[in-house]
Amino acid sequence: MNYEETIQYLYNSVPMFQNVGAVAYKEGLDNTVALDNHFGNPHRKYKTIHIAGTNGKGSCSHLIAATLQSAGYKVGLYTSPHLKDFRERIRVNGTCISEKHVIDFVESERCFFEPMHPSFFELTTALAFKYFADCNVDIAVVEVGLGGRLDCTNIITPILSIITNISFDHTQFLGDTLAKIAKEKAGIIKRNVPVVIGESNGETSPVFEAKAKEVGSRIVFADKCGNVKDTKIEPKGGITFTVKDLGTLYCELGGIYQVKNAATVLCSLDMLKNAGLTINEMSIRQGFGSVVEITGLSGRWQKIQDFPTVICDTGHNVGGWEYLSNQLKMQRCKQMRIVFGMVDDKDVGTVMEMLPKKADYYFTKADNKRAINENDIMQLGSKLGLTASCYPDVKSAYEKAINDSGKDDFIFVGGSSYIVADFLSDCI
């Protein structure tokens, strides 16, 4: 099989949450442990950092990986979902796993894993852990796929656990209260392994504190560390932070939600230094200032062009849109145009209530089985008094938005990671 045939084999042979949703979710770690044993427990051959949370996992993972790489470490990075190419999920020093490695893994191991009927994520995790060992990485930054306690990444024993924040998402798996969701994510807290919690909360903090006490782990809440003193959104993109012990620190990621992510990452870097890693000021500045170039991160308040300004962002749930809606309202433009769609396991109604009223909407759907039909989105938008038209795919919606725009307009593309994925694949 060539690479495209191999990827199609994976998509068609093992259930993939990105495409089919809940039916791809497998509770329990039996398959993961069997795969890990088969490959000789590769994750034990390098240090790991484990990152969970409702929002911000990807940004924090990339910022930490970029900083460690800038400090001279060989860094593995495992994240999900991908936007354009499956290989984005597995990187070493910012370079995606090669097509050949993916092909060879499937061809040489399919006789072993096919009878197991693993999920897509179980198989991908096994591939990532083995690949990092084969590459002799010094450390791997591992993002949780869903939840924490039963996520198949949870076989690792990291040098640091991080939980960015808790809000409502995937409630059918994780629970219908913040405390229940926090309990699932607290499952990554390991005995005697320190943990950083990005945001303290009256409902979730006691859950984390109880778990940390139970397993003898030091717990630190990043929002109480006081690392970030002030922030300034830069007109040309990015954010400048005023940081304790560092002074001004520029981050090229421009979403206002990055303020809390930066606090989480800076606190985590302090903890990693305490764990024996060598991280100096220059590596932090380089990691924050060049994270996109170093790691290949995309889709986080990403500016595509000027005149008209075009921004895309992968924020896709209520917690993410609490920030995105505020940032959209901050934009100064002649006319705002929003290309928007969502998938069926999100709180669509609540998100759409947050959308700016003074905008022209181009409702659409991603090329994904879970995408909500654009006409259904249109009906919800009409009830909210939104000015809108609808389109069968992201490309046609974006092209219409561009054609309608003058140089002083502002176009936003988002609502779902899959909308952004189609946009970056088909329109850029």
DRENKETI-431634 format. One record per residue (C-alpha): residue number from 1; x, y, z. Coordinates in Angstrom, 3 decimals. Last residue first. Layout:
// DRENKETI-431634
<rec NUM,<X,Y,Z>> ...
***
This chain:
// DRENKETI-431634
<rec 428,<-5.384,28.190,1.352>> <rec 427,<-8.968,27.281,0.432>> <rec 426,<-9.240,23.500,0.311>> <rec 425,<-6.924,22.143,3.011>> <rec 424,<-6.805,25.127,5.376>> <rec 423,<-10.570,25.658,5.092>> <rec 422,<-11.402,21.967,5.356>> <rec 421,<-9.368,21.686,8.562>> <rec 420,<-10.831,24.933,9.900>> <rec 419,<-14.376,23.611,9.440>> <rec 418,<-13.212,20.354,11.005>> <rec 417,<-11.902,22.078,14.119>> <rec 416,<-15.394,23.492,14.542>> <rec 415,<-17.019,26.896,14.830>> <rec 414,<-14.482,28.511,12.529>> <rec 413,<-13.650,30.968,9.756>> <rec 412,<-13.580,34.688,10.571>> <rec 411,<-13.592,37.374,7.875>> <rec 410,<-12.947,41.057,8.628>> <rec 409,<-13.735,43.856,6.174>> <rec 408,<-11.547,46.863,5.357>> <rec 407,<-10.406,45.552,1.961>> <rec 406,<-13.975,44.985,0.798>> <rec 405,<-15.698,41.670,1.129>> <rec 404,<-18.536,40.000,-0.779>> <rec 403,<-16.197,37.996,-3.003>> <rec 402,<-14.242,36.850,0.024>> <rec 401,<-17.381,35.711,1.853>> <rec 400,<-18.614,33.917,-1.268>> <rec 399,<-15.277,32.112,-1.636>> <rec 398,<-15.419,31.158,2.031>> <rec 397,<-18.867,29.602,1.762>> <rec 396,<-17.990,27.762,-1.460>> <rec 395,<-14.824,26.328,0.093>> <rec 394,<-16.475,25.387,3.382>> <rec 393,<-19.091,23.160,1.803>> <rec 392,<-22.826,23.034,1.099>> <rec 391,<-23.465,26.779,1.536>> <rec 390,<-25.879,28.823,3.659>> <rec 389,<-26.927,32.453,3.871>> <rec 388,<-27.102,34.579,6.986>> <rec 387,<-28.175,37.660,8.901>> <rec 386,<-28.565,36.462,12.487>> <rec 385,<-31.839,37.089,14.327>> <rec 384,<-31.360,34.318,16.867>> <rec 383,<-34.239,32.280,15.432>> <rec 382,<-32.693,32.744,11.972>> <rec 381,<-29.369,31.393,13.202>> <rec 380,<-30.986,28.208,14.490>> <rec 379,<-32.686,27.682,11.125>> <rec 378,<-29.425,28.366,9.261>> <rec 377,<-27.583,25.791,11.382>> <rec 376,<-30.193,23.251,10.298>> <rec 375,<-29.736,24.332,6.675>> <rec 374,<-25.959,23.965,6.990>> <rec 373,<-26.305,20.317,7.960>> <rec 372,<-24.537,19.499,11.206>> <rec 371,<-21.180,17.804,10.641>> <rec 370,<-20.725,14.385,12.243>> <rec 369,<-20.139,12.546,8.965>> <rec 368,<-17.363,14.987,8.066>> <rec 367,<-16.670,17.189,5.063>> <rec 366,<-17.378,20.292,7.106>> <rec 365,<-20.681,22.130,7.000>> <rec 364,<-21.739,25.649,6.053>> <rec 363,<-23.292,28.833,7.372>> <rec 362,<-22.051,32.053,5.802>> <rec 361,<-22.965,34.701,8.355>> <rec 360,<-22.977,38.493,7.969>> <rec 359,<-22.097,40.211,11.224>> <rec 358,<-23.601,42.565,13.794>> <rec 357,<-25.217,39.945,16.039>> <rec 356,<-21.912,38.616,17.337>> <rec 355,<-22.093,34.891,18.167>> <rec 354,<-22.565,33.944,21.818>> <rec 353,<-26.100,32.591,21.300>> <rec 352,<-24.597,30.361,18.621>> <rec 351,<-22.365,28.671,21.174>> <rec 350,<-25.279,27.970,23.509>> <rec 349,<-27.379,26.470,20.721>> <rec 348,<-24.591,24.321,19.303>> <rec 347,<-23.736,22.565,22.547>> <rec 346,<-21.406,20.138,20.778>> <rec 345,<-21.854,16.483,19.786>> <rec 344,<-23.342,17.174,16.339>> <rec 343,<-20.575,19.053,14.611>> <rec 342,<-20.341,22.792,13.945>> <rec 341,<-20.359,25.350,11.119>> <rec 340,<-19.409,28.984,10.531>> <rec 339,<-17.966,31.340,7.931>> <rec 338,<-18.259,34.723,9.648>> <rec 337,<-18.247,38.114,7.923>> <rec 336,<-17.613,41.330,9.843>> <rec 335,<-18.112,44.618,8.014>> <rec 334,<-16.190,47.906,8.136>> <rec 333,<-13.726,46.634,10.695>> <rec 332,<-12.562,47.107,14.268>> <rec 331,<-12.385,43.742,16.015>> <rec 330,<-13.088,43.587,19.762>> <rec 329,<-16.434,41.807,19.292>> <rec 328,<-14.589,38.944,17.633>> <rec 327,<-12.303,38.680,20.642>> <rec 326,<-15.252,38.456,23.021>> <rec 325,<-16.911,35.729,20.956>> <rec 324,<-13.641,33.810,20.750>> <rec 323,<-13.092,33.824,24.511>> <rec 322,<-16.434,32.397,25.658>> <rec 321,<-16.279,30.415,22.422>> <rec 320,<-13.573,28.128,23.754>> <rec 319,<-15.499,27.174,26.872>> <rec 318,<-18.723,26.680,24.911>> <rec 317,<-17.110,24.324,22.404>> <rec 316,<-15.300,24.415,19.057>> <rec 315,<-12.295,26.738,19.098>> <rec 314,<-10.294,25.770,15.992>> <rec 313,<-9.585,29.328,14.871>> <rec 312,<-9.383,31.047,11.491>> <rec 311,<-8.641,34.696,10.718>> <rec 310,<-8.948,36.617,7.435>> <rec 309,<-8.321,40.369,7.299>> <rec 308,<-9.574,41.853,4.062>> <rec 307,<-7.176,43.393,3.250>> <rec 306,<-4.799,41.205,5.327>> <rec 305,<-4.197,37.476,5.071>> <rec 304,<-4.318,34.075,6.778>> <rec 303,<-4.109,35.162,10.402>> <rec 302,<-4.308,32.179,12.734>> <rec 301,<-6.357,32.626,15.886>> <rec 300,<-5.118,29.105,16.716>> <rec 299,<-5.478,27.031,13.539>> <rec 298,<-1.853,25.998,13.117>> <rec 297,<1.027,24.591,15.154>> <rec 296,<4.005,23.533,13.040>> <rec 295,<6.284,22.947,16.024>> <rec 294,<9.210,25.345,15.607>> <rec 293,<7.710,27.741,13.045>> <rec 292,<4.421,28.055,14.914>> <rec 291,<6.110,28.295,18.315>> <rec 290,<8.427,31.108,17.251>> <rec 289,<8.036,33.775,19.959>> <rec 288,<6.929,31.476,22.761>> <rec 287,<9.669,28.884,22.217>> <rec 286,<12.327,31.496,21.421>> <rec 285,<11.582,33.521,24.524>> <rec 284,<11.454,30.405,26.706>> <rec 283,<14.698,29.072,25.216>> <rec 282,<16.413,32.411,25.833>> <rec 281,<15.330,32.508,29.472>> <rec 280,<16.850,29.125,30.264>> <rec 279,<15.400,25.626,30.539>> <rec 278,<17.616,22.802,31.807>> <rec 277,<15.368,19.982,33.024>> <rec 276,<15.907,18.715,36.567>> <rec 275,<12.398,18.260,37.949>> <rec 274,<12.528,21.756,39.459>> <rec 273,<13.132,23.057,35.952>> <rec 272,<10.044,21.133,34.851>> <rec 271,<8.028,22.776,37.633>> <rec 270,<9.091,26.241,36.505>> <rec 269,<8.207,25.266,32.926>> <rec 268,<4.755,24.198,34.129>> <rec 267,<4.128,27.607,35.738>> <rec 266,<5.113,29.297,32.492>> <rec 265,<2.875,26.929,30.497>> <rec 264,<-0.204,27.472,32.655>> <rec 263,<0.211,31.249,32.680>> <rec 262,<0.678,31.201,28.908>> <rec 261,<-2.472,29.113,28.474>> <rec 260,<-4.414,31.621,30.543>> <rec 259,<-3.340,34.502,28.305>> <rec 258,<-3.645,32.293,25.216>> <rec 257,<-7.444,32.645,25.451>> <rec 256,<-6.939,36.108,23.972>> <rec 255,<-5.982,34.453,20.688>> <rec 254,<-2.802,35.902,19.159>> <rec 253,<-0.198,33.135,19.227>> <rec 252,<3.147,34.804,18.424>> <rec 251,<4.058,35.082,22.102>> <rec 250,<6.249,38.002,23.192>> <rec 249,<7.653,38.134,26.716>> <rec 248,<8.191,41.419,28.567>> <rec 247,<9.923,41.198,31.941>> <rec 246,<11.348,37.757,32.613>> <rec 245,<11.360,37.373,36.428>> <rec 244,<7.558,37.793,36.642>> <rec 243,<6.059,38.166,33.190>> <rec 242,<4.657,41.140,31.303>> <rec 241,<3.060,39.489,28.305>> <rec 240,<3.132,40.598,24.682>> <rec 239,<0.492,38.972,22.505>> <rec 238,<0.517,37.920,18.874>> <rec 237,<-0.614,39.705,15.748>> <rec 236,<0.087,42.961,13.911>> <rec 235,<-1.995,45.013,16.347>> <rec 234,<-0.323,43.359,19.388>> <rec 233,<-2.673,42.339,22.194>> <rec 232,<-1.034,43.512,25.424>> <rec 231,<-0.936,41.495,28.616>> <rec 230,<-0.049,42.149,32.265>> <rec 229,<1.320,40.401,35.343>> <rec 228,<1.664,36.822,34.138>> <rec 227,<3.598,34.687,36.638>> <rec 226,<1.197,35.288,39.529>> <rec 225,<1.273,31.687,40.720>> <rec 224,<-2.441,31.599,41.608>> <rec 223,<-3.658,31.132,38.039>> <rec 222,<-1.186,28.269,37.654>> <rec 221,<-2.674,26.158,40.438>> <rec 220,<0.044,23.910,41.884>> <rec 219,<-0.329,20.355,43.166>> <rec 218,<2.431,18.217,44.698>> <rec 217,<1.508,14.571,44.401>> <rec 216,<1.063,12.121,47.273>> <rec 215,<-1.444,9.864,45.514>> <rec 214,<-4.493,10.614,47.665>> <rec 213,<-3.443,14.219,48.263>> <rec 212,<-3.296,14.857,44.518>> <rec 211,<-6.713,13.265,44.051>> <rec 210,<-8.270,15.346,46.817>> <rec 209,<-6.724,18.565,45.514>> <rec 208,<-7.948,17.860,41.996>> <rec 207,<-11.526,17.267,43.113>> <rec 206,<-11.421,20.230,45.500>> <rec 205,<-10.356,22.469,42.576>> <rec 204,<-13.287,21.444,40.360>> <rec 203,<-16.352,23.099,41.874>> <rec 202,<-14.782,26.226,43.363>> <rec 201,<-12.542,26.722,40.345>> <rec 200,<-8.800,27.094,39.920>> <rec 199,<-7.453,27.315,36.380>> <rec 198,<-4.334,25.807,34.791>> <rec 197,<-3.807,22.901,37.174>> <rec 196,<-0.154,21.844,37.386>> <rec 195,<0.591,18.347,38.698>> <rec 194,<3.634,16.884,40.432>> <rec 193,<4.241,13.115,40.107>> <rec 192,<4.397,11.315,43.471>> <rec 191,<1.622,8.907,42.464>> <rec 190,<0.075,9.845,39.129>> <rec 189,<-2.495,12.514,38.227>> <rec 188,<-3.892,11.426,34.845>> <rec 187,<-7.180,10.360,36.440>> <rec 186,<-7.803,13.980,37.406>> <rec 185,<-9.365,14.334,33.942>> <rec 184,<-12.142,11.912,34.851>> <rec 183,<-12.689,13.556,38.244>> <rec 182,<-12.744,16.995,36.633>> <rec 181,<-15.557,15.906,34.313>> <rec 180,<-17.569,14.703,37.312>> <rec 179,<-16.928,17.964,39.186>> <rec 178,<-17.855,20.066,36.160>> <rec 177,<-21.205,18.287,35.979>> <rec 176,<-22.747,16.156,33.221>> <rec 175,<-20.190,13.381,33.089>> <rec 174,<-17.137,12.340,31.056>> <rec 173,<-18.493,10.164,28.278>> <rec 172,<-21.834,11.740,27.316>> <rec 171,<-20.467,15.057,28.616>> <rec 170,<-17.997,15.257,25.731>> <rec 169,<-17.530,18.962,26.525>> <rec 168,<-18.499,21.183,29.455>> <rec 167,<-15.628,23.117,31.009>> <rec 166,<-12.466,22.219,32.900>> <rec 165,<-9.038,23.785,32.561>> <rec 164,<-5.404,23.130,31.612>> <rec 163,<-4.668,19.879,33.412>> <rec 162,<-0.901,19.272,33.452>> <rec 161,<1.007,16.201,34.656>> <rec 160,<4.764,16.337,35.109>> <rec 159,<7.588,13.769,35.085>> <rec 158,<5.224,11.424,33.294>> <rec 157,<4.139,7.870,34.092>> <rec 156,<2.555,6.732,30.837>> <rec 155,<-0.367,4.306,30.537>> <rec 154,<-2.766,7.260,30.427>> <rec 153,<-2.321,7.847,26.687>> <rec 152,<-5.158,5.365,26.154>> <rec 151,<-7.662,7.667,27.790>> <rec 150,<-9.482,5.938,30.634>> <rec 149,<-8.589,8.375,33.421>> <rec 148,<-7.945,11.320,31.118>> <rec 147,<-10.927,12.751,29.298>> <rec 146,<-10.461,12.499,25.544>> <rec 145,<-7.251,12.472,23.496>> <rec 144,<-4.731,13.411,26.169>> <rec 143,<-1.780,15.369,24.809>> <rec 142,<1.679,13.835,25.165>> <rec 141,<4.841,15.944,25.245>> <rec 140,<7.714,13.526,24.697>> <rec 139,<11.204,13.758,26.168>> <rec 138,<14.756,12.883,25.187>> <rec 137,<13.726,11.403,21.860>> <rec 136,<15.551,8.295,20.653>> <rec 135,<13.837,8.293,17.237>> <rec 134,<12.781,4.631,17.580>> <rec 133,<11.454,5.436,21.050>> <rec 132,<9.398,8.343,19.709>> <rec 131,<8.108,6.125,16.902>> <rec 130,<6.997,3.415,19.329>> <rec 129,<5.026,5.900,21.440>> <rec 128,<3.461,7.470,18.364>> <rec 127,<2.480,4.166,16.727>> <rec 126,<0.903,2.898,19.948>> <rec 125,<-1.020,6.156,20.275>> <rec 124,<-2.233,5.883,16.677>> <rec 123,<-3.514,2.360,17.280>> <rec 122,<-5.466,3.317,20.371>> <rec 121,<-6.710,6.466,18.660>> <rec 120,<-8.075,4.590,15.654>> <rec 119,<-9.836,2.121,17.912>> <rec 118,<-8.457,-1.379,18.216>> <rec 117,<-10.116,-4.392,16.573>> <rec 116,<-7.849,-6.850,18.439>> <rec 115,<-7.771,-9.371,15.540>> <rec 114,<-6.339,-6.580,13.298>> <rec 113,<-3.540,-5.672,15.725>> <rec 112,<-1.058,-8.491,15.248>> <rec 111,<-1.450,-9.205,11.533>> <rec 110,<-1.516,-5.436,10.990>> <rec 109,<1.952,-4.986,12.470>> <rec 108,<4.403,-5.033,9.553>> <rec 107,<2.182,-3.382,6.948>> <rec 106,<0.722,-0.808,9.346>> <rec 105,<4.039,0.250,10.837>> <rec 104,<5.811,0.269,7.466>> <rec 103,<3.206,2.569,5.912>> <rec 102,<3.268,5.027,8.825>> <rec 101,<7.063,5.065,8.919>> <rec 100,<7.199,5.568,5.148>> <rec 99,<4.845,8.564,5.294>> <rec 98,<7.311,10.228,7.624>> <rec 97,<6.415,11.347,11.131>> <rec 96,<5.946,15.102,11.149>> <rec 95,<8.895,17.367,11.862>> <rec 94,<8.546,19.785,14.775>> <rec 93,<11.418,18.365,16.784>> <rec 92,<9.787,14.946,16.503>> <rec 91,<6.162,14.989,15.411>> <rec 90,<3.123,12.701,15.615>> <rec 89,<-0.381,14.128,15.192>> <rec 88,<0.532,16.170,12.118>> <rec 87,<1.041,12.860,10.273>> <rec 86,<-2.715,12.480,9.800>> <rec 85,<-2.649,15.376,7.339>> <rec 84,<-4.750,18.545,7.038>> <rec 83,<-6.162,19.411,10.459>> <rec 82,<-5.023,16.679,12.835>> <rec 81,<-6.937,15.887,16.000>> <rec 80,<-4.963,15.412,18.118>> <rec 79,<-1.509,15.789,19.673>> <rec 78,<1.703,13.805,20.210>> <rec 77,<4.941,15.766,20.340>> <rec 76,<8.384,14.163,20.624>> <rec 75,<11.223,16.420,21.673>> <rec 74,<14.982,16.193,21.201>> <rec 73,<16.156,18.645,23.839>> <rec 72,<18.305,21.674,23.077>> <rec 71,<16.555,24.386,25.090>> <rec 70,<14.776,25.546,21.926>> <rec 69,<13.282,22.048,21.686>> <rec 68,<12.113,22.358,25.280>> <rec 67,<10.513,25.729,24.541>> <rec 66,<8.814,24.535,21.355>> <rec 65,<7.485,21.410,23.111>> <rec 64,<6.100,23.492,25.975>> <rec 63,<4.414,25.929,23.596>> <rec 62,<3.084,23.089,21.441>> <rec 61,<1.548,21.194,24.350>> <rec 60,<0.075,24.361,25.840>> <rec 59,<-1.558,25.291,22.530>> <rec 58,<-2.917,21.786,22.029>> <rec 57,<-4.263,21.321,25.536>> <rec 56,<-5.921,24.745,25.591>> <rec 55,<-9.488,23.591,26.109>> <rec 54,<-11.142,20.764,28.061>> <rec 53,<-8.038,19.632,29.906>> <rec 52,<-5.257,17.043,29.761>> <rec 51,<-1.478,17.274,29.271>> <rec 50,<1.077,14.547,30.088>> <rec 49,<4.812,15.268,30.041>> <rec 48,<7.068,12.327,29.213>> <rec 47,<10.637,11.140,29.779>> <rec 46,<12.068,8.548,27.438>> <rec 45,<12.470,4.754,27.177>> <rec 44,<9.408,3.919,29.273>> <rec 43,<7.115,5.015,26.443>> <rec 42,<8.410,2.104,24.344>> <rec 41,<6.763,-0.624,26.429>> <rec 40,<8.237,-3.520,24.423>> <rec 39,<6.159,-3.115,21.264>> <rec 38,<3.813,-6.003,22.087>> <rec 37,<3.507,-4.814,25.682>> <rec 36,<2.278,-1.401,24.505>> <rec 35,<-0.205,-2.963,22.102>> <rec 34,<-1.613,-5.183,24.845>> <rec 33,<-1.724,-2.257,27.293>> <rec 32,<-3.569,-0.085,24.789>> <rec 31,<-6.017,-2.846,23.940>> <rec 30,<-6.867,-3.387,27.616>> <rec 29,<-7.028,0.327,28.503>> <rec 28,<-10.729,0.862,29.089>> <rec 27,<-13.599,2.607,27.378>> <rec 26,<-13.582,2.564,23.618>> <rec 25,<-14.881,5.619,21.787>> <rec 24,<-15.292,5.121,18.032>> <rec 23,<-19.092,4.756,18.273>> <rec 22,<-19.205,8.179,19.951>> <rec 21,<-17.931,10.231,17.032>> <rec 20,<-17.814,8.958,13.451>> <rec 19,<-15.128,10.981,11.678>> <rec 18,<-12.815,12.432,14.341>> <rec 17,<-13.692,9.544,16.642>> <rec 16,<-12.063,7.088,14.228>> <rec 15,<-13.242,3.472,14.184>> <rec 14,<-10.592,1.087,12.836>> <rec 13,<-10.668,-0.489,9.386>> <rec 12,<-11.952,2.339,7.197>> <rec 11,<-9.838,5.201,8.536>> <rec 10,<-6.765,3.003,8.919>> <rec 9,<-7.136,1.520,5.433>> <rec 8,<-7.697,5.012,4.043>> <rec 7,<-4.435,6.088,5.661>> <rec 6,<-2.589,3.123,4.178>> <rec 5,<-4.041,3.696,0.714>> <rec 4,<-2.935,7.327,0.833>> <rec 3,<0.558,6.302,1.981>> <rec 2,<1.106,3.568,-0.618>> <rec 1,<0.000,0.000,0.000>> 
***
